[in-house]
């Protein structure tokens, strides 16, 4: 089953549209966006804690969140991340946008670096919350 969280404001402003027909495999959950405390401008984001609470009420206690640096930072700053896998690709952009996903960011949210591997030219970093073991510490890349 797939759960899609979306901004009520985006639908009202017609910035996005929902499918006209859905089935039991996909559940759409509207959320009111909140201001991103990290940004000085008026960027709105969906509140990670509200998403986690909704998933918990649905009986889900282990989830994987995928997204870019803004999504990752939002979940990190909400304090709801126990483990993180960061993939760093050797790509340079003509006009770079800082990801703000560095060692200081990770440590400030209570995560500790436990190792890294290389995968197809990308560097993959593994981070975990203090006192929480990695599911397979002998082979970091075997999880998830």
ZAVOMI-383740 format. One line per field, with one value per residue: x, y, z of N, C-alpha, C, O, CB in turn; residue in one letter; chain; residue number from 1. Coordinates in pm, 1 decimal. Last residue first. Glycine has a CB too. Layout:
# ZAVOMI-383740
n_xx [X; ...]
n_yy [Y; ...]
n_zz [Z; ...]
ca_xx [X; ...]
ca_yy [Y; ...]
ca_zz [Z; ...]
c_xx [X; ...]
c_yy [Y; ...]
c_zz [Z; ...]
o_xx [X; ...]
o_yy [Y; ...]
o_zz [Z; ...]
cb_xx [X; ...]
cb_yy [Y; ...]
cb_zz [Z; ...]
residuo [a; ...]
cadena [A; ...]
num [NUM; ...]
***
This chain:
# ZAVOMI-383740
n_xx [1871.3; 2139.9; 2387.7; 2583.7; 2713.2; 2786.2; 2804.1; 2561.6; 2262.0; 2113.2; 2303.9; 2180.0; 2163.6; 2319.1; 2240.0; 2128.0; 2349.1; 2447.5; 2652.7; 2696.7; 2833.0; 2934.2; 2925.6; 3038.3; 2891.0; 2938.6; 3124.4; 3046.4; 3106.7; 2996.0; 2867.7; 2799.7; 2506.9; 2259.5; 2150.4; 2149.2; 2411.2; 2513.7; 2410.2; 2528.0; 2801.6; 2827.3; 2557.3; 2362.5; 2319.7; 2323.7; 2329.1; 2315.1; 2513.0; 2492.6; 2605.4; 2697.2; 2861.0; 2863.5; 2908.7; 2663.4; 2597.3; 2343.6; 2291.5; 2074.1; 2001.7; 1784.7; 1591.4; 1420.4; 1276.1; 1336.8; 1294.7; 1534.2; 1493.2; 1278.6; 1402.7; 1624.8; 1490.8; 1366.5; 1594.5; 1740.5; 1484.3; 1380.9; 1215.2; 1187.6; 1050.6; 948.4; 798.7; 545.5; 209.9; -49.0; -169.9; -48.8; 195.9; 118.1; 53.1; 304.4; 447.9; 309.2; 364.0; 640.8; 669.4; 442.6; 533.7; 617.6; 681.0; 878.8; 929.6; 1268.5; 1440.9; 1413.7; 1364.3; 1096.7; 867.7; 529.6; 319.4; 13.2; -213.9; -265.2; -450.4; -360.6; -457.1; -348.2; -360.8; -501.6; -767.4; -762.9; -902.5; -942.9; -828.9; -538.1; -499.2; -264.7; -109.3; -173.2; -425.8; -468.1; -564.0; -330.3; -164.6; -307.2; -278.1; -14.9; -9.2; 111.6; 21.1; 102.3; 48.9; 85.0]
n_yy [-99.6; -325.5; -381.6; -196.5; -289.2; -559.5; -567.9; -468.2; -466.4; -259.2; -69.6; 19.2; 300.1; 476.6; 752.1; 671.7; 660.2; 657.2; 614.8; 717.1; 644.1; 793.8; 656.8; 463.4; 233.2; 298.6; 264.7; 343.3; 422.3; 464.3; 596.9; 901.8; 959.0; 1205.2; 1435.2; 1662.3; 1735.0; 1543.6; 1642.0; 1897.8; 1830.1; 1689.0; 1809.6; 1931.8; 2152.7; 2175.1; 2464.5; 2441.3; 2563.2; 2588.2; 2364.5; 2096.4; 1789.1; 1479.6; 1221.5; 1188.5; 1044.9; 944.7; 848.3; 707.6; 696.8; 631.0; 778.7; 1079.1; 1274.7; 1543.8; 1746.8; 1753.5; 1529.1; 1614.6; 1837.7; 1724.5; 1569.0; 1770.8; 1906.6; 1710.4; 1481.2; 1147.3; 897.5; 714.5; 425.0; 309.2; 141.3; 135.3; 157.5; 185.2; 421.0; 574.2; 605.9; 781.8; 1005.7; 1063.9; 1127.1; 1358.3; 1525.4; 1549.8; 1688.1; 1893.3; 2014.7; 2363.6; 2671.2; 2956.1; 3240.7; 3263.5; 3139.1; 2806.0; 2655.0; 2625.6; 2639.8; 2650.0; 2378.2; 2262.9; 2017.8; 1731.9; 1449.8; 1150.3; 880.9; 557.7; 290.2; 56.1; 97.7; 373.9; 659.9; 911.6; 1152.9; 1250.7; 1600.6; 1851.7; 2161.0; 2417.2; 2508.2; 2589.7; 2350.9; 2197.1; 2339.6; 2321.2; 2056.9; 1860.2; 1508.6; 1182.6; 868.9; 541.3; 224.1; -117.1]
n_zz [377.0; 415.0; 318.9; 371.9; 606.1; 740.3; 1013.3; 1111.4; 1024.1; 1154.0; 1387.9; 1715.0; 1902.9; 2046.9; 1846.2; 1517.1; 1233.3; 890.5; 613.6; 274.3; -29.0; -320.6; -652.0; -812.2; -739.2; -419.1; -125.1; 218.0; 562.3; 908.4; 1107.4; 1263.9; 1453.2; 1527.8; 1643.8; 1499.2; 1486.1; 1309.3; 1064.0; 1047.5; 1047.8; 805.1; 595.4; 399.9; 241.4; -30.9; -230.7; -566.5; -842.0; -1155.4; -1271.4; -1052.6; -1049.8; -887.5; -746.2; -489.0; -192.6; 8.2; 334.6; 546.4; 892.5; 1167.1; 1296.6; 1291.7; 1415.5; 1460.0; 1290.9; 1157.4; 985.5; 827.7; 703.4; 573.9; 376.4; 226.1; 135.3; -14.2; -137.9; -50.1; 132.6; 421.6; 544.1; 872.1; 1114.6; 1206.2; 1139.8; 1226.9; 1186.6; 1375.8; 1241.4; 1038.4; 1195.0; 1305.6; 1072.4; 992.8; 1208.4; 1180.7; 930.0; 771.1; 453.5; 412.5; 244.9; 253.6; 273.0; 402.7; 573.2; 695.0; 916.1; 945.6; 707.1; 805.8; 696.7; 537.5; 628.1; 424.5; 307.6; 173.3; -21.3; -84.7; -300.5; -310.0; -355.2; -591.6; -764.1; -1001.7; -1045.7; -860.4; -792.3; -880.2; -781.8; -766.8; -696.5; -448.0; -338.7; -353.9; -180.4; 60.7; 130.7; 24.2; 95.7; 109.4; 17.9; 66.5; -72.3; 0.0]
ca_xx [1746.4; 2013.1; 2285.9; 2503.4; 2625.2; 2767.3; 2915.4; 2682.4; 2368.7; 2059.5; 2265.2; 2269.7; 2083.9; 2264.7; 2320.1; 2108.4; 2250.1; 2434.9; 2556.2; 2727.6; 2714.3; 2974.8; 2865.4; 3095.7; 2881.3; 2845.7; 3113.9; 3081.5; 3068.3; 3074.5; 2918.0; 2852.5; 2650.4; 2304.0; 2169.1; 2019.6; 2320.8; 2545.4; 2376.3; 2381.6; 2745.2; 2850.3; 2695.8; 2358.8; 2322.1; 2234.2; 2385.0; 2228.4; 2488.5; 2447.9; 2650.1; 2596.6; 2871.6; 2804.1; 3013.1; 2705.6; 2661.2; 2415.2; 2310.2; 2168.0; 2002.6; 1895.8; 1678.2; 1507.8; 1208.3; 1383.5; 1177.7; 1508.9; 1602.5; 1262.4; 1276.7; 1644.7; 1576.5; 1286.6; 1493.8; 1792.4; 1603.8; 1360.5; 1307.3; 1154.4; 1163.7; 922.4; 927.3; 647.9; 342.6; 23.7; -202.3; -190.1; 190.6; 165.6; -49.2; 191.5; 488.8; 315.2; 224.4; 585.0; 711.4; 504.5; 443.2; 646.9; 594.4; 866.5; 799.7; 1157.7; 1402.2; 1421.2; 1502.2; 1166.4; 995.3; 648.6; 370.5; 156.7; -192.9; -206.6; -421.9; -385.0; -415.7; -426.6; -305.1; -356.1; -727.1; -801.4; -802.5; -983.1; -975.0; -602.9; -508.0; -397.2; -105.9; -31.6; -411.5; -406.2; -653.1; -448.7; -122.7; -288.6; -412.4; -50.9; -3.5; 75.1; 71.7; 35.1; 121.4; 0.0]
ca_yy [-172.7; -276.9; -485.7; -177.5; -174.0; -526.7; -623.7; -385.6; -560.3; -395.4; -89.2; -54.4; 217.6; 359.4; 703.5; 740.5; 600.7; 729.9; 551.3; 732.7; 619.0; 764.6; 738.4; 597.4; 289.2; 222.1; 323.6; 250.9; 458.4; 410.2; 462.3; 839.1; 934.1; 1088.4; 1316.0; 1595.3; 1823.0; 1533.8; 1508.6; 1881.7; 1911.8; 1620.5; 1780.4; 1798.8; 2169.5; 2075.2; 2392.4; 2475.7; 2470.7; 2677.9; 2496.8; 2172.7; 1932.3; 1562.3; 1314.2; 1161.4; 1163.7; 910.2; 961.5; 668.7; 769.7; 589.3; 691.0; 991.0; 1147.2; 1443.1; 1706.4; 1857.2; 1532.1; 1497.1; 1853.3; 1818.5; 1506.0; 1667.5; 1977.6; 1762.8; 1564.0; 1283.4; 933.5; 841.4; 479.7; 364.8; 142.0; 182.7; 153.7; 64.7; 317.1; 540.7; 526.9; 647.2; 941.7; 1030.3; 1012.3; 1241.5; 1490.7; 1487.3; 1548.4; 1868.3; 1929.0; 2221.2; 2587.2; 2820.7; 3181.0; 3304.8; 3276.0; 2897.9; 2668.4; 2709.3; 2573.2; 2721.4; 2467.5; 2288.8; 2162.5; 1793.4; 1593.5; 1212.8; 1020.6; 639.5; 423.6; 46.8; 67.3; 240.0; 593.5; 776.8; 1150.4; 1164.9; 1462.3; 1792.4; 2016.4; 2388.2; 2438.3; 2687.6; 2467.5; 2156.1; 2318.0; 2451.3; 2105.9; 1989.6; 1623.7; 1301.2; 993.9; 654.7; 350.5; 0.0]
ca_zz [386.9; 469.2; 303.4; 250.3; 610.6; 599.3; 937.1; 1122.6; 990.1; 1142.7; 1249.1; 1625.8; 1812.0; 2115.8; 1959.3; 1645.3; 1323.4; 1017.3; 703.6; 416.9; 52.5; -183.9; -546.4; -815.7; -874.0; -502.1; -258.0; 111.2; 426.2; 799.4; 1139.6; 1144.1; 1449.9; 1451.7; 1725.6; 1513.7; 1560.3; 1453.1; 1112.8; 1043.3; 1156.5; 933.1; 627.0; 460.9; 387.0; 28.0; -116.5; -454.3; -730.5; -1047.7; -1313.0; -1124.0; -1025.8; -992.3; -792.8; -626.3; -249.6; -114.7; 244.7; 441.2; 765.2; 1080.1; 1375.7; 1214.5; 1392.2; 1556.6; 1369.7; 1257.8; 1083.3; 915.0; 777.0; 685.5; 477.5; 293.1; 215.5; 111.7; -148.2; -97.7; 25.7; 359.0; 471.6; 738.9; 1044.6; 1299.3; 1077.6; 1264.8; 1087.9; 1397.8; 1364.1; 1004.3; 1112.6; 1393.2; 1155.0; 904.3; 1178.1; 1301.5; 946.7; 900.9; 529.7; 402.5; 327.2; 201.7; 302.3; 317.8; 606.9; 582.3; 873.5; 1043.0; 731.0; 761.3; 799.8; 542.4; 620.5; 542.7; 302.0; 302.5; -24.3; 6.9; -279.2; -301.2; -218.3; -548.7; -681.3; -959.9; -1032.7; -960.2; -747.2; -889.7; -806.3; -794.3; -824.9; -537.9; -345.7; -430.8; -319.7; -2.6; 97.4; 80.1; 6.0; 186.4; -37.3; 128.4; -80.7; 0.0]
c_xx [1730.0; 1986.4; 2148.8; 2396.5; 2531.7; 2664.6; 2906.8; 2802.4; 2500.7; 2164.4; 2216.5; 2213.4; 2178.2; 2181.5; 2248.8; 2191.9; 2243.8; 2328.6; 2563.3; 2614.8; 2756.2; 2847.3; 2924.9; 3038.5; 2935.0; 2833.8; 3025.0; 3076.7; 3114.2; 3028.2; 2995.5; 2908.7; 2688.9; 2456.3; 2212.9; 2032.4; 2184.1; 2451.5; 2399.5; 2340.9; 2592.8; 2789.3; 2705.8; 2503.1; 2305.0; 2221.9; 2283.0; 2281.4; 2393.6; 2413.9; 2612.7; 2653.7; 2770.7; 2823.0; 2964.3; 2809.9; 2717.7; 2466.8; 2392.2; 2174.4; 2108.6; 1886.0; 1800.8; 1596.8; 1291.9; 1322.2; 1215.1; 1385.5; 1573.4; 1371.1; 1256.3; 1517.7; 1595.3; 1367.4; 1406.0; 1689.7; 1645.1; 1492.4; 1276.7; 1259.9; 1115.3; 1053.6; 900.7; 786.0; 446.2; 162.1; -125.6; -236.9; 47.0; 160.8; -7.8; 81.0; 374.5; 348.2; 218.7; 440.4; 650.1; 540.1; 513.2; 542.4; 630.4; 780.5; 781.2; 1033.3; 1284.9; 1374.8; 1519.9; 1309.5; 1076.8; 771.6; 492.9; 192.4; -42.8; -196.3; -362.6; -350.5; -456.0; -370.8; -401.0; -290.0; -576.0; -750.4; -851.4; -869.9; -1024.1; -753.6; -571.4; -389.1; -248.8; -12.4; -264.9; -385.3; -600.5; -543.2; -241.2; -251.4; -401.6; -191.0; -54.1; 89.9; 20.1; 101.3; 37.4; 90.0]
c_yy [-272.8; -139.1; -443.5; -284.0; -164.6; -413.2; -588.9; -439.1; -484.1; -501.1; -233.1; -58.3; 150.4; 266.9; 586.7; 672.9; 679.7; 661.4; 619.8; 673.3; 623.8; 754.1; 698.2; 692.2; 430.1; 292.0; 233.9; 327.9; 349.9; 459.5; 399.8; 702.7; 861.2; 1081.1; 1191.0; 1460.9; 1758.7; 1618.7; 1496.5; 1748.7; 1897.8; 1698.2; 1714.0; 1757.3; 2036.0; 2092.7; 2298.6; 2396.2; 2528.7; 2589.1; 2601.5; 2308.8; 2004.5; 1708.1; 1397.9; 1264.8; 1127.2; 1039.4; 916.9; 787.3; 712.8; 667.9; 647.5; 911.1; 1048.5; 1306.1; 1598.6; 1827.9; 1631.7; 1492.6; 1737.1; 1834.0; 1597.7; 1603.1; 1879.2; 1836.1; 1618.9; 1356.0; 1075.0; 868.8; 605.2; 410.2; 190.6; 188.7; 212.6; 52.3; 187.6; 432.4; 482.6; 554.4; 799.2; 960.2; 968.8; 1117.2; 1367.7; 1444.9; 1479.8; 1720.3; 1891.3; 2143.6; 2441.8; 2739.1; 3042.0; 3221.9; 3323.1; 3037.2; 2773.9; 2739.1; 2666.1; 2641.2; 2538.0; 2382.8; 2188.1; 1943.3; 1642.9; 1361.9; 1086.1; 781.6; 503.2; 181.1; 61.4; 217.0; 453.3; 715.1; 1015.3; 1161.7; 1379.0; 1647.9; 1966.9; 2240.3; 2422.3; 2631.9; 2571.9; 2275.7; 2278.7; 2435.4; 2238.1; 2030.0; 1748.3; 1421.1; 1108.6; 781.0; 459.8; 124.0]
c_zz [276.2; 414.1; 356.4; 229.1; 490.5; 590.7; 789.7; 1043.7; 992.4; 1106.1; 1235.2; 1484.7; 1712.8; 2028.0; 2027.9; 1753.9; 1453.7; 1102.5; 839.8; 499.9; 199.0; -100.4; -412.0; -712.5; -886.1; -637.8; -341.9; -20.0; 330.6; 664.3; 1024.9; 1181.2; 1322.5; 1450.2; 1651.4; 1585.7; 1582.5; 1537.3; 1263.1; 1104.5; 1163.4; 1049.6; 764.3; 487.1; 459.0; 178.9; -52.7; -334.5; -625.5; -927.7; -1209.0; -1162.4; -1113.6; -953.7; -911.5; -669.1; -386.7; -175.3; 125.2; 345.7; 672.6; 950.4; 1297.4; 1308.3; 1311.0; 1537.2; 1471.6; 1342.3; 1194.3; 1021.3; 873.9; 768.3; 597.7; 405.0; 291.7; 196.7; -13.3; -107.1; -17.8; 252.9; 400.5; 674.9; 902.4; 1236.4; 1173.4; 1203.2; 1115.6; 1301.0; 1394.8; 1125.8; 1077.3; 1315.8; 1246.3; 985.0; 1087.0; 1279.1; 1068.6; 921.5; 659.1; 482.2; 306.9; 298.2; 241.3; 349.5; 520.6; 625.2; 764.0; 1000.8; 819.5; 797.4; 744.1; 656.7; 630.6; 520.7; 434.0; 292.6; 106.3; 0.0; -191.3; -272.7; -200.2; -406.6; -647.8; -878.3; -983.5; -937.3; -856.4; -844.0; -819.4; -821.7; -867.6; -678.1; -443.7; -447.1; -406.9; -149.2; 22.1; 34.5; 76.9; 93.8; 48.8; 76.0; -16.5; 0.0]
o_xx [1628.9; 2082.6; 2052.0; 2322.0; 2414.6; 2545.5; 3008.5; 2893.0; 2547.8; 2155.7; 2273.0; 2092.2; 2247.5; 2133.6; 2131.3; 2211.3; 2340.1; 2229.6; 2671.2; 2497.7; 2840.1; 2764.1; 2961.7; 3096.5; 2881.7; 2772.6; 3034.2; 3030.7; 3207.8; 2926.6; 3054.9; 2988.1; 2619.1; 2525.1; 2204.5; 1937.8; 2111.7; 2415.4; 2314.3; 2249.2; 2535.7; 2731.5; 2605.1; 2562.5; 2241.8; 2122.2; 2169.9; 2278.9; 2392.7; 2299.9; 2690.9; 2740.5; 2759.8; 2803.1; 3017.7; 2800.4; 2808.7; 2390.2; 2498.9; 2074.5; 2217.7; 1776.8; 1908.3; 1669.0; 1240.7; 1316.0; 1135.2; 1373.3; 1586.1; 1344.1; 1220.5; 1524.6; 1583.0; 1317.1; 1374.5; 1696.4; 1591.3; 1598.9; 1161.0; 1379.7; 1015.4; 1153.8; 838.0; 880.5; 434.0; 225.0; -134.8; -332.4; 23.7; 125.3; -88.7; 21.3; 350.5; 284.1; 131.4; 399.1; 611.3; 450.6; 632.3; 472.4; 669.1; 805.0; 676.4; 1033.6; 1210.3; 1281.1; 1630.2; 1368.7; 1121.1; 779.2; 553.1; 108.0; 21.6; -173.1; -404.8; -234.3; -572.1; -250.1; -520.0; -176.2; -527.2; -696.0; -967.0; -754.2; -1134.3; -800.1; -649.8; -285.6; -342.6; 89.1; -234.5; -333.7; -678.5; -596.1; -251.1; -301.0; -479.0; -218.9; -126.5; 189.2; -100.8; 222.6; -82.7; 194.4]
o_yy [-342.9; -62.7; -518.5; -277.6; -129.2; -437.1; -588.5; -362.6; -439.5; -614.5; -322.1; -51.3; 217.4; 164.2; 597.4; 551.4; 744.7; 610.5; 637.8; 680.0; 545.2; 844.8; 582.5; 797.7; 509.4; 398.4; 111.2; 442.0; 274.9; 527.9; 293.2; 691.7; 769.7; 1183.1; 1081.1; 1382.2; 1796.7; 1579.3; 1445.1; 1742.3; 1887.2; 1638.3; 1687.1; 1680.5; 2028.0; 2050.8; 2338.2; 2273.1; 2649.1; 2545.1; 2691.6; 2361.9; 1977.7; 1745.7; 1387.7; 1382.0; 1045.0; 1131.0; 857.5; 822.7; 675.1; 701.3; 629.2; 968.3; 945.8; 1227.8; 1565.5; 1878.9; 1598.8; 1455.8; 1758.7; 1842.5; 1553.1; 1585.0; 1901.5; 1828.8; 1578.9; 1297.9; 1116.9; 863.7; 602.9; 430.8; 120.9; 236.5; 327.5; -53.0; 91.8; 360.2; 368.5; 437.3; 706.8; 864.9; 849.1; 1013.4; 1282.5; 1339.0; 1363.3; 1636.1; 1860.1; 2199.2; 2401.2; 2738.6; 3014.4; 3142.1; 3412.5; 3051.0; 2824.6; 2837.5; 2772.1; 2581.8; 2492.0; 2456.9; 2139.3; 1989.7; 1600.7; 1397.0; 1078.8; 801.0; 514.1; 185.7; 61.6; 308.6; 418.9; 718.4; 1004.9; 1167.2; 1430.2; 1582.5; 2032.9; 2199.4; 2414.7; 2700.1; 2635.6; 2299.1; 2322.5; 2509.8; 2263.6; 2036.4; 1741.0; 1433.5; 1129.2; 798.3; 470.3; 126.3]
o_zz [270.8; 405.7; 343.8; 131.3; 504.8; 570.9; 720.3; 1010.7; 887.8; 1153.2; 1298.7; 1464.0; 1636.2; 2075.9; 2062.9; 1752.4; 1494.5; 1049.9; 896.4; 462.6; 243.1; -101.2; -391.8; -687.2; -963.7; -648.0; -337.0; -24.9; 358.5; 651.6; 1041.5; 1274.6; 1278.6; 1446.3; 1706.2; 1588.6; 1674.4; 1648.2; 1335.5; 1186.3; 1271.9; 1140.2; 829.8; 411.4; 564.3; 237.6; -24.3; -336.7; -599.8; -913.1; -1178.6; -1093.2; -1233.2; -838.1; -1021.9; -632.5; -397.8; -205.4; 141.0; 283.2; 715.3; 904.3; 1354.4; 1390.0; 1266.5; 1632.0; 1559.2; 1453.6; 1312.2; 1135.6; 989.8; 890.9; 711.8; 515.9; 408.6; 319.4; 89.9; -86.3; -21.7; 280.6; 328.6; 743.3; 822.6; 1299.1; 1215.9; 1213.6; 1038.8; 1329.6; 1434.6; 1113.2; 1085.2; 1366.0; 1262.5; 968.5; 1103.8; 1326.3; 1060.4; 929.7; 657.3; 566.8; 197.4; 418.9; 182.8; 443.2; 560.7; 703.8; 743.7; 1045.2; 775.3; 905.0; 647.0; 707.0; 723.4; 409.1; 541.7; 271.7; 146.5; 13.9; -221.0; -226.0; -87.1; -344.9; -672.7; -920.1; -929.7; -823.4; -936.4; -855.9; -774.7; -878.1; -986.7; -766.6; -514.5; -555.8; -521.6; -233.8; -70.2; -85.3; 176.2; 22.2; 59.9; 88.1; -41.4; 65.2]
cb_xx [1631.5; 2014.7; 2330.6; 2593.4; 2706.6; 2720.5; 2919.9; 2720.6; 2344.2; 1950.2; 2384.5; 2292.5; 1975.6; 2181.6; 2346.6; 1958.2; 2283.9; 2398.4; 2583.7; 2749.3; 2647.9; 3072.6; 2710.4; 3076.5; 2740.2; 2705.1; 3254.3; 2985.3; 3127.9; 3070.1; 2803.0; 2960.7; 2694.1; 2249.2; 2045.1; 1955.7; 2304.2; 2690.1; 2457.8; 2329.6; 2783.3; 3000.8; 2780.2; 2284.2; 2212.4; 2283.8; 2436.2; 2074.5; 2620.2; 2322.5; 2590.2; 2469.0; 3015.5; 2652.6; 3140.1; 2583.7; 2773.9; 2323.2; 2378.8; 2123.5; 2027.4; 1892.9; 1601.2; 1593.5; 1077.8; 1354.8; 1065.6; 1493.0; 1735.1; 1264.8; 1157.5; 1689.5; 1713.2; 1239.8; 1406.5; 1905.3; 1581.0; 1264.9; 1297.1; 1147.1; 1223.7; 822.3; 995.4; 652.1; 342.8; -55.8; -171.0; -277.8; 247.6; 309.1; -74.2; 136.3; 613.9; 419.8; 151.6; 593.6; 860.9; 411.4; 401.7; 790.7; 446.2; 1007.0; 690.9; 1195.4; 1521.8; 1336.0; 1553.3; 1166.0; 1071.0; 655.5; 404.6; 204.5; -271.8; -67.7; -549.9; -301.7; -477.9; -422.1; -280.0; -300.7; -787.4; -745.7; -774.0; -1018.1; -1040.9; -545.0; -588.5; -453.0; -30.8; 57.5; -488.1; -273.2; -669.8; -522.3; -13.9; -181.3; -498.6; 51.9; -85.5; 164.2; 28.7; 41.3; 155.2; -97.0]
cb_yy [-78.6; -274.7; -611.5; -174.9; -49.7; -652.7; -773.7; -373.2; -627.3; -397.2; -58.8; -197.2; 303.2; 404.0; 818.0; 741.2; 452.3; 880.4; 397.9; 882.4; 480.9; 875.1; 722.7; 655.7; 287.7; 208.4; 342.0; 126.9; 595.3; 261.7; 371.4; 927.8; 853.7; 1093.1; 1286.9; 1574.5; 1955.2; 1576.6; 1403.0; 1891.2; 2059.9; 1600.6; 1908.7; 1694.0; 2266.9; 1934.4; 2490.8; 2442.9; 2433.5; 2766.9; 2533.5; 2188.8; 1983.4; 1528.7; 1236.1; 1163.1; 1218.6; 832.4; 1079.8; 534.3; 919.8; 434.2; 568.6; 1072.0; 1171.6; 1489.1; 1655.2; 1991.7; 1567.3; 1367.5; 1862.6; 1955.8; 1469.5; 1559.9; 2067.5; 1854.1; 1677.8; 1359.2; 835.0; 957.7; 375.7; 483.3; -1.3; 93.9; 231.2; -53.7; 367.0; 666.0; 607.6; 653.6; 1023.4; 1156.4; 1047.4; 1262.2; 1610.5; 1583.7; 1541.8; 1914.5; 1801.4; 2189.8; 2611.1; 2754.9; 3271.6; 3291.1; 3370.9; 2846.2; 2535.4; 2642.3; 2539.8; 2862.3; 2389.9; 2347.3; 2238.8; 1732.8; 1672.4; 1143.1; 1095.2; 582.7; 496.7; -10.3; -63.0; 131.7; 674.6; 686.8; 1184.0; 1021.6; 1451.0; 1802.0; 1940.5; 2432.3; 2513.3; 2733.8; 2530.3; 2037.2; 2209.7; 2531.7; 2123.2; 2096.4; 1597.7; 1316.9; 1011.8; 647.4; 386.1; -0.5]
cb_zz [386.5; 624.2; 374.2; 131.0; 620.1; 516.8; 953.7; 1266.9; 849.9; 1039.6; 1150.9; 1677.5; 1737.5; 2229.8; 2061.1; 1685.2; 1351.9; 993.2; 716.9; 453.5; 16.9; -127.3; -544.9; -950.0; -918.5; -432.7; -324.2; 108.4; 385.9; 802.5; 1177.5; 1077.5; 1572.3; 1307.6; 1795.4; 1376.5; 1486.6; 1479.0; 1038.8; 898.1; 1137.4; 956.7; 622.6; 368.6; 431.1; -3.8; -12.7; -484.8; -664.6; -1092.4; -1449.1; -1038.7; -1053.2; -1013.1; -832.5; -723.1; -155.2; -215.9; 317.2; 366.7; 788.3; 1052.3; 1422.3; 1114.9; 1321.6; 1695.2; 1277.2; 1190.3; 1015.0; 832.2; 679.2; 632.8; 417.2; 191.9; 125.6; 83.6; -245.2; -6.4; -93.9; 464.2; 370.9; 747.1; 1045.1; 1420.7; 942.6; 1227.7; 945.9; 1382.7; 1482.0; 948.7; 984.5; 1460.3; 1239.4; 792.4; 1111.4; 1421.0; 956.9; 1011.7; 448.1; 453.8; 294.1; 182.0; 253.0; 169.0; 589.8; 464.1; 825.2; 1179.0; 596.1; 823.3; 931.3; 410.2; 734.0; 574.2; 268.8; 415.0; -145.1; 154.1; -415.0; -429.2; -175.6; -646.1; -551.8; -1083.6; -1166.1; -955.1; -615.8; -1034.1; -691.7; -676.3; -933.0; -481.2; -206.7; -360.5; -327.1; 70.6; 225.6; 39.4; -121.4; 315.8; -186.6; 285.1; -228.2; 122.9]
residuo [x; x; x; x; x; x; x; x; x; x; x; x; x; x; x; x; x; x; x; x; x; x; x; x; x; x; x; x; x; x; x; x; x; x; x; x; x; x; x; x; x; x; x; x; x; x; x; x; x; x; x; x; x; x; x; x; x; x; x; x; x; x; x; x; x; x; x; x; x; x; x; x; x; x; x; x; x; x; x; x; x; x; x; x; x; x; x; x; x; x; x; x; x; x; x; x; x; x; x; x; x; x; x; x; x; x; x; x; x; x; x; x; x; x; x; x; x; x; x; x; x; x; x; x; x; x; x; x; x; x; x; x; x; x; x; x; x; x; x; x; x; x; x; x]
cadena [A; A; A; A; A; A; A; A; A; A; A; A; A; A; A; A; A; A; A; A; A; A; A; A; A; A; A; A; A; A; A; A; A; A; A; A; A; A; A; A; A; A; A; A; A; A; A; A; A; A; A; A; A; A; A; A; A; A; A; A; A; A; A; A; A; A; A; A; A; A; A; A; A; A; A; A; A; A; A; A; A; A; A; A; A; A; A; A; A; A; A; A; A; A; A; A; A; A; A; A; A; A; A; A; A; A; A; A; A; A; A; A; A; A; A; A; A; A; A; A; A; A; A; A; A; A; A; A; A; A; A; A; A; A; A; A; A; A; A; A; A; A; A; A]
num [144; 143; 142; 141; 140; 139; 138; 137; 136; 135; 134; 133; 132; 131; 130; 129; 128; 127; 126; 125; 124; 123; 122; 121; 120; 119; 118; 117; 116; 115; 114; 113; 112; 111; 110; 109; 108; 107; 106; 105; 104; 103; 102; 101; 100; 99; 98; 97; 96; 95; 94; 93; 92; 91; 90; 89; 88; 87; 86; 85; 84; 83; 82; 81; 80; 79; 78; 77; 76; 75; 74; 73; 72; 71; 70; 69; 68; 67; 66; 65; 64; 63; 62; 61; 60; 59; 58; 57; 56; 55; 54; 53; 52; 51; 50; 49; 48; 47; 46; 45; 44; 43; 42; 41; 40; 39; 38; 37; 36; 35; 34; 33; 32; 31; 30; 29; 28; 27; 26; 25; 24; 23; 22; 21; 20; 19; 18; 17; 16; 15; 14; 13; 12; 11; 10; 9; 8; 7; 6; 5; 4; 3; 2; 1]
***
